[in-house]
Each structure stands twice: as C-alpha cells, then as structure tokens.
Amino acid sequence: MNPNPSKFYGYRGQILIVDLEESTVQKETLDQKYIEEFLGGRGWAIKYLFDNLEKDIDPLGPENILVISLGPLTGTLAPSSARYTIASKSPLTGGIGYANSGGHFAPELAYAGYDAIFIHGRAKSPVYLYIKDDEVEIKDAKHLWGKDTWETDEILRAEYSEDFQVLSIGQGGENLVKYAAILNNLSRAAARTGVGAVMGSKNLKAIAVKGSGAVEVAEPKAFDSFIDETLQKIYDDPAYPSLSYYGTAFLVDLAYISGGLATRNNQTGIFEDYESLSAETFDEEFKVKSESCFACPIHCGKYSKVESGKYAGTKGGSPEYETIVCFGSKCGIGDLAVIIKANELANRYGLDTISLGDTIAFVMEAFQKGLLTKEDTDGIEVVWGNEEALLSLITKVAYREGFGNDLAEGTKRLSEKIGKGSEKFAHHIKGMEPPAYDVRTAKAFGLGWATATRGADHLAALPNFELLGYDPEKGLEWFGSKESVDPFSWKGKPRMVYWHENFGAIVDSAEMCKYTCFSAYAVKPEDMSKFLTYATGYDFSPDKLMLIGERIYNLERLFNLREGIGRDEDKLPPRFTDEPLPEGPAKGNYVELDKMLPEYYELRQWDFKSGLPSVLLLEKLNLLAEAEKYDLKSKEE
Amino acid sequence: MEKQQTKRIFVMQDRCNGCRICELRCSFYHNQVYSPTLSRIYVVKSELEGLTEPKTCVICGKCIDACPEKAISKSTTTGAISINGEICTGYMACVEVCPFEVMRFDHTKGVAFTCDLCDGDPQCVKYCPEEALFYMTPKEFSDFKKKEQQTKSTGEQKKPDVIPQE
C-alpha cells in the first residue's frame, strides 16, 4: 500500500475523463486498485476497456472508448521511459486494440499532472483537446480537419507555443482507414490495430499538451543510483553500439543473414537487392543524425534526408526496420529513397506502415497470380518493385479513393472480397497484418505472433532472447532448454514466449521501452521491481509484478474471448506453417506451431480444446468474476 | 599576467540528439525532482529540420547589468552567474534581457534562477550520452574543436559493426 494515499510518487495521481458527446471533462483521483492490480499504461487500458465496454459494440461507433495512459516512470530519468499506450476496441481485429509510442508527448502529459485520459463518445463536429496544466478544454478543430499530422502539429504549436507536444491523426484517421495511426513528434507512431480510426470516429483531431510541473519519486537517492547502474548495463550490451548508431535499420542485415528478410509477400527470405536496403547504405546515403525519444540513452531513432534523385529533399524521422521491409523487400522494392518518401507520406496521413505495406504486398501477389488486373486497381500496375504504385496507393488509401477504399479495409477484408483462394496468401492474424521478420527463421517470434492478443504482433512477446547468440547454458537456465538459444529450434520456445508476454505486459504498463528490457535485457523483473518501488513507494516485488503481467495478459485474452476470438484464432497465416522457406540459410524451415501451442496452453493454464482459462488460474489472478460474468471459464479441471 | 580564463559550458550542436537527459539531470540535481521547467538547460528543437540545440548560460553578464536590485553577480569560485535570492524581488529584468532565454523564473518562489555550473561539476555535461556538452575554458574548447576537425578530415572515426561480434 501507498504509505500516504493522498500523495503520489512516480504517478501524478490524476486522471481525465473526457466525454465528447456531452463536451465535458472530469478530473478524478487515481484509483488504488488500478495501481496495485494493473500498474499503469497497457494494464490500465485493458482494465478500463473490459469494465466499461459492452461486448459486440461497433469499434467505430460512439460507444467505443479511447484510452491514453502513462506509467509510473513517465517523466522520470528511468532509461527510455517516455512511452505511452493508446487503446480501444480494434476496428481491424474486433478484439483488444492498443498501440504504443515514444517521443516527447508522454512526459509532457505527466508534467501537466495526469496519468491517463479516458475518452468517451463522439463529438458533433471536429474538436481537439487542449491541456495546459490545470486548464483542460475541448476546442473546435474545424481549421485542422483535413490537414495532415505534420501540418496539425505545426498549426497548434504556432497557435500556442513551440514547447507544446501534439498528438494527432491525419487523413487516414479522419477517413476511418482500418489501420490508421496516431502520430506525435512527426515520426513517432502509435500505429497498430487502427487506434487512429477510433480517434477519427470520435471527431477528435488532436491533443495538444503543455505541462510545467514536476514528477517526484519516493526514494530519489536510490532511484538515481539505480539509473546509473542500469545505464552501465545498457552501454555494456554488445548490441548497443549498432542499435544506437544505425537504429533499427541494423535488423535488415540481421534478417538477411539469417535468411529471413521477408521478400515479395514472404515468398522467400532472400532479397536480391538487399544491399540497397542495408544499414550501411542507410548510414552512408541517408542518415543525418540521431533523433532521440525523451530520456533515452539508446536513441535508436534517426533523422534522414534524401539528397539526390527523384525524391531529393524528402526528410524527416527515418523509416524503422519494420517500415523498410514492409514497403521495401516485401513489395520487391530495393530503394531506400522511395521507402523514406513512402514513410513520410504514411506519417503525414497517419497510417500504420506495417499493415499498409503488407496489404500492398498482398495485392502485388494477387497481381502476380492473375487474381487482380489493372481493371481492378484504377489502372495501376501493382507489380513487384513498382515504386510509383506504392506511392500512389498510399495516397489513395488515406483518402479512401477508388481502389484505395478496398485497401483501407486491410488484407483480411480485401482477400475476402477478392476470394479465388487469395486467402491462402493473405497474411493476417485475427485480422491484423504481420510485422517484418519472417518467423520461419525465429520460432519463438512465430509462436508469439499466433498468441498475441492484438493479432500479428512481434512486440507482445518480443522474444529477442532467441536471436542474440546466447550460450546454450543460458537457454537452459532461463527457459529449461539448451536449444532455446537456437532461433530455428522450437524447443523451449513456449516457456520463452510465456515469460516474455507476461513481463512484456509489465514493461508496457511501466511504459518503459522494450529495447531496454528485451534487447539488452538490462531491466529484468528484479530490476523493474527496484525502479517501480523506488519511484512509487509501493512494494512491487518481482513476483507481484509477474502476477500483474499475467493478469493483464489474461484480461486481454478474456476481452478477446468475450468477442468470440479464442482458440481458433491462435494461428499463423498458412504460408508460415505450411510452406517451408525455399532457399538460403533457413531453407526448409517453417513454424512448428502444432508442437509449440499445446505446451504453451498448458503453461498458460488454458484448456486446449476450448481455449478458456482454468478456474485455478482465474482465482490466482483475481479475474474469476470477470470470466464468470461472460461464461468464460473452462469447465475442465 | 594573463587573466585566467573561467570555464563555462560549450555545446557541439551536431552531436545533440535531443534526448533531454541534460534537463532531467539538472532539475534532479537542484530540486530532487524531474522537471524540464526547473532545468537551467533546455533543448530547442525543429523536428521538421532535424535540429536540436541545447541552450544554457554562457555567462555574458547582461543580467548583472540589467538587475535593478544588484542581486546578480558572478560566483567567486566558479565564475557562474549567481542570484542572491534574499535580494531578488522578482522584477524579471534579467529574464527579459537574457539573449538565450536561459534566465528562468520560479513562479512559486518568485525568484529568478539560472545555471550555477553545479558548483564546478555540471551534471548536464557529466551525463550527456552523446558528449555534446563541454565544461571548458574558451581556449580549451577551441583546441578541442580543432583536434576534432582534424580527426574528421583524416577519416579516423570508426563505425560500429552492423552485426555485433561477440
């Protein structure tokens, strides 16, 4: 318990409840139960959405709720702690939707004195939320509607002051593109699951915030010296120099070497133009400098500029690894200048580059197979490597113009419309398109995609452990199998994914960056326990944290089960289980999901037939009432 | 005898990545809380142009001349701007005159504050992860920059391996 519940440390202690229908803003004190059982960020999001949403609501209707939540470390100097969660019921999957972003927005909201914003209803006309410390107002956004995110950012900061932080949707969110993103600091995207479309459906264009307060921690001295200790671990990590210098672009090389650089809608893992997409090319030709999120010692973000050629003058936050692959090799495009341009467009319009690139890659394969022709695509030859097609389709998606209207629905719905067996190469899980890494070369990632609550998602588990070349003994120690350090092996992976998902839910609720926790493994549960305890004054033991993580994961699972998304949806697109990689170092590999899933369900204490959680588990997690209310507990012992 | 140069904080702008760790180190050192508003150093940014620039006191002394109460002087130990909170009446002439907007004002206490060089161990310099900040005399900094220029032109900078070698 907090020794002094009227005074908060780490947390700011206030939340905002915004009703756009009634145009009201309420300030409330943070609930102790939210802190002790759900920690913050992603945990609060699922708790609030599960409790306040009816089942079967329309994700784009006024009943949906948009949650923006920070963590107990936001605004402090804890390494890479400037992240925040945006969540709602997903218009893409129909299940739990959430996205996570960095930059400088979250700390600003913390300094204004708030831990979370819960947004209900739909405004009658476009509005934005203005927050300057105690002043919170819903304001008219007619002058912003129709503008892209960069213009919106510029207009709002010119209206108030340069030191405001702005998050906003672009035309993608306004036009309810199913995978619309929310952007802050121009290039930081809360992109996945279509949270931008939910914001658009609420007629909420932006949130502009300025905070002039402070964040206080419970034990300043201990907190401060633990930061120094952790920083040393981050700097000492062998991967640090590369991630810090090249940014996530270095993963292009890692994927290529392992034979898993997703190419032409994952038809192979070897891309012939790999060198044009490599970290070296990016660094030599495009990178200008690092562009850090708030309080981050890693600063993987880069600023880049195209100096010559057709796209000369294009500049801004660089495409991440995911974007390079989804716009690049997946579409057969081997030109970083085009990808930088496409990334700029997606950021301005507010679109998820993963879902967008994947959907276009899917169309390219449909073209290759003769299932679509120019007649269907407004006269555009959507063939491998056609950069003009990529760029023009992005704009069409944002405005839902012509064929863009179909693309804006995402791969699943588009393949259902096309039919003719296209479902076989329509890559999605639970309706969401998969990230860049070809999981046939990384089996824990494969399992993690299948079980992630928000659909095809590399970040729910992010089991980097299998990629880091660790000693087999370490694999035995951590996950009970020496083979778990081999990315091509499925052994030990269920335990690896189970652990990463549970701790990952804590990382997302503390709102620390997963690169600190799952790249360097510089912050493990015992370290997170110290950060949180020193910051808040609550006793967050490692065991208690892992229990909270498991609770969060299972409540997300219950949310999905309530919507009818269960056992049958824990699967991979058929290409990853049925079609072994045809060439390269990973030739012959596929994901042995049928071997991993039963073991994973056992660890989770979910019944393998029904997919429902056991009573024992629900009691342990204090979620029995929630499950019983919707008849979601397993009948098996 | 040549007058001994005092040290101050210098910035190499192209090294700054805008992480603002300097702001947090500063407010924590002085106030034991995390608050950019209470920081004596702050980073000005243009995300569109990819520019970030830390701004801090260069000890130009304009505030000393502007203060009607004579509350501002230079520290005898570090040479930093020193504001006597007993004398300061919150007139804010110093805030207005400061060319770099680094004379700040604490509205709760009603007094101005600016960089005090942390009594000779500036925390922003000590903890900048990019080594973009320097606590040097003008001569030391100009020598350092010359040396940097040479390293750059002779191409001695080493890049890390893309794939880390264990």
Contacts between the chains, C-beta under 8 A, distances in Angstrom:
chain1	res1	chain2	res2	distance
A	75	B	34	5.6
A	76	B	24	7.5
A	76	B	34	5.0
A	77	B	21	6.8
A	77	B	24	4.4
A	77	B	25	7.1
A	77	B	28	6.6
A	77	B	34	6.0
A	104	B	20	7.5
A	107	B	36	8.0
A	111	B	35	6.4
A	111	B	36	7.1
A	111	B	37	7.1
A	150	B	48	7.2
A	153	B	47	7.9
A	154	B	48	7.7
A	162	B	44	7.8
A	185	B	47	5.7
A	186	B	47	4.7
A	186	B	48	6.8
A	187	B	47	7.5
A	212	B	35	7.9
A	212	B	37	4.4
A	213	B	35	6.6
A	213	B	37	7.3
A	214	B	27	7.0
A	214	B	31	7.1
A	214	B	33	3.9
A	214	B	34	6.2
A	214	B	35	3.4
A	214	B	37	7.3
A	214	B	38	6.4
A	215	B	33	6.5
A	215	B	34	4.6
A	215	B	35	7.0
A	216	B	32	7.8
A	216	B	33	4.8
A	216	B	34	7.8
A	217	B	33	8.0
A	217	B	34	7.7
A	220	B	28	7.3
A	220	B	32	4.9
A	220	B	33	8.0
A	224	B	28	6.6
A	238	B	164	4.4
A	238	B	165	7.9
A	238	B	166	6.1
A	239	B	164	5.0
A	241	B	160	3.5
A	241	B	161	7.6
A	241	B	164	7.1
A	242	B	160	5.2
A	242	B	161	6.5
A	242	B	162	5.8
A	242	B	163	7.1
A	242	B	164	5.5
A	244	B	160	7.9
A	245	B	159	6.6
A	245	B	160	5.1
A	246	B	160	7.8
A	246	B	162	6.2
A	250	B	162	5.1
A	250	B	163	7.2
A	253	B	162	4.8
A	253	B	163	5.8
A	254	B	163	6.1
A	257	B	163	6.6
A	278	B	162	7.4
A	279	B	162	4.7
A	280	B	162	6.4
A	283	B	159	7.2
A	288	B	50	5.6
A	289	B	14	6.9
A	289	B	17	6.6
A	289	B	50	6.2
A	290	B	17	3.9
A	290	B	130	7.5
A	291	B	17	6.1
A	291	B	18	6.3
A	291	B	47	7.7
A	291	B	50	6.4
A	291	B	52	7.8
A	292	B	17	4.2
A	292	B	18	5.4
A	292	B	19	3.6
A	292	B	20	7.9
A	293	B	19	7.2
A	294	B	19	6.8
A	294	B	20	5.6
A	295	B	19	6.3
A	295	B	20	6.5
A	295	B	21	5.8
A	295	B	24	6.0
A	296	B	19	5.5
A	297	B	19	7.5
A	297	B	21	7.3
A	297	B	129	5.1
A	299	B	17	4.9
A	299	B	19	5.8
A	299	B	129	7.4
A	299	B	130	7.9
A	303	B	50	3.6
A	305	B	50	7.5
A	315	B	48	7.8
A	315	B	49	7.7
A	315	B	50	6.7
A	316	B	47	7.9
A	316	B	48	7.2
A	316	B	50	7.6
A	317	B	47	7.5
A	469	B	166	5.9
